[in-house]
């Protein structure tokens, strides 16, 4: 089932909230995000120019840069749920 892109922030926050409730550390969630990003990069084709750019950024990022990007996404999600 495809979700509209507008739902991504809410889904991200719900997933982070669930991870926190189950005792996952930020590092564990970041590792999961990196794994998911790598998997999606292999199997999902971009639907627009913005998604193509994000895919190209991800494909060209080093492992350390992917950690930074995933950390930023985690921080955004935690802000949305009031976790700083």
N, C-alpha and C positions, 0 to 999 in steps of 0.2 A: 504494500500500500504506500503510495507516494504521499508525502505531506507537503502542503504549500510552504514555500520558503519563508513566509511570514510567521509560520509556527515554530521556526528554528529556535529563536530565543527562549520561548516557553519550554520547548522540549529539552533544550540544553540545561536550563535551570532545574527542571524536574529530574533529569539524569544526575546532575551534580548533587541535588538535595538527597536523592536516593543513595548515591555513593557515600555521602557524608553520614547518612543514617546507618549505613552498613560498615562504618569505620574505615573507609578507604582514605588513605593519605592523599595530599595533593600530588605527590610524586607518582603514586599508583594511577591516579586519574589521568595525569599527563601521559604516562606510558600507554594507557588505554587509548587516549586520543590519538597519539602518534600511530599506534597500530591500526586504528580505524582509518586514519588519513591515508596511510600506505595502502591499505586494502581497497579503499574507495578509488584511489588513484589508478589502480589496476583494472577496475571493473566498471567504473562510472564515466560516461562521456559528458563533457560540459554541454549545457543547453544554451549558454549565451557567452558573450565576450567576458563578462565578469568572472564567471565560473572557469573559463579557459585560463584566465590570468591567475586565479587562485591555484588551479592545478599546476600551471607552469612554475609558480613560486614554490609550491610544495615539492615538485620534482627536482628543483634546482637547489633546495635548501639542504644544508648539512644536517647531521643528526642534532647537533647543538642548536642550530637555528630552528629546527622542528620543535625542540623542547621549548624554546622561547615563544614560538607561535602558539603552541598548545597551552603554555602558561598564560598567555594573554587571553585566549578563549576561556580558560578556566576562571581567570580573574573577572572577566565580563559576566560570566554566568553566576559567579558568587555574589557579585554586586547586585544582580537582579533579584537574588533571594535574600539579600540583606546580610550575607556573610562577607566579611572583609578580611 
